[in-house]
Amino acid sequence: MQQNDMNVFMMGNRLKDILNREKVTASKVCRETGIDRGMMSKFLNGKINLSLKKLTLIADYLGYDIEFVKRTHSRERK
């Protein structure tokens, strides 16, 4: 699995955890935000990434903030 694929998979799993914690279904989020259900399903299963706009819609609906984390190197470059 490539790095980008792993990130999509991890993001989908993170959203699944949040949906479970908030006791809301993906279908309800789709209905309320206008996001395509098939697209949401593919995202939750790590098959596609969602646009920042769609991720922001979901985060806003669920009451979460989207934070960008700058990756730093764990080792010094030589």
C-alpha positions, -999 to 999 in steps of 0.1 A, spaced: 0 0 0 14 34 -10 16 63 14 -13 82 -1 -35 51 -1 -26 46 36 -36 82 44 -70 78 27 -75 45 46 -66 62 79 -89 92 72 -118 69 64 -113 50 96 -110 82 116 -144 93 102 -159 59 110 -148 63 146 -162 98 148 -195 87 133 -197 59 159 -188 82 187 -214 108 177 -240 81 170 -248 93 136 -250 73 103 -231 81 72 -264 81 54 -277 109 76 -245 129 71 -249 125 33 -286 136 34 -278 166 56 -247 178 36 -256 167 1 -226 145 -3 -231 115 -26 -237 82 -6 -215 62 -29 -187 86 -26 -190 86 12 -189 48 12 -158 47 -10 -141 72 13 -150 53 44 -136 21 28 -103 38 18 -109 37 -19 -111 74 -27 -102 107 -11 -127 135 -6 -122 171 -15 -113 196 12 -147 212 6 -165 179 13 -144 171 43 -151 206 57 -189 201 52 -187 168 71 -166 183 99 -189 213 103 -219 191 104 -204 169 131 -190 199 150 -154 191 145 -125 213 132 -102 203 104 -66 208 115 -36 206 92 -5 191 107 28 199 91 49 168 90 83 172 104 112 148 99 119 125 127 156 124 118 180 151 110 189 154 73 226 151 65 
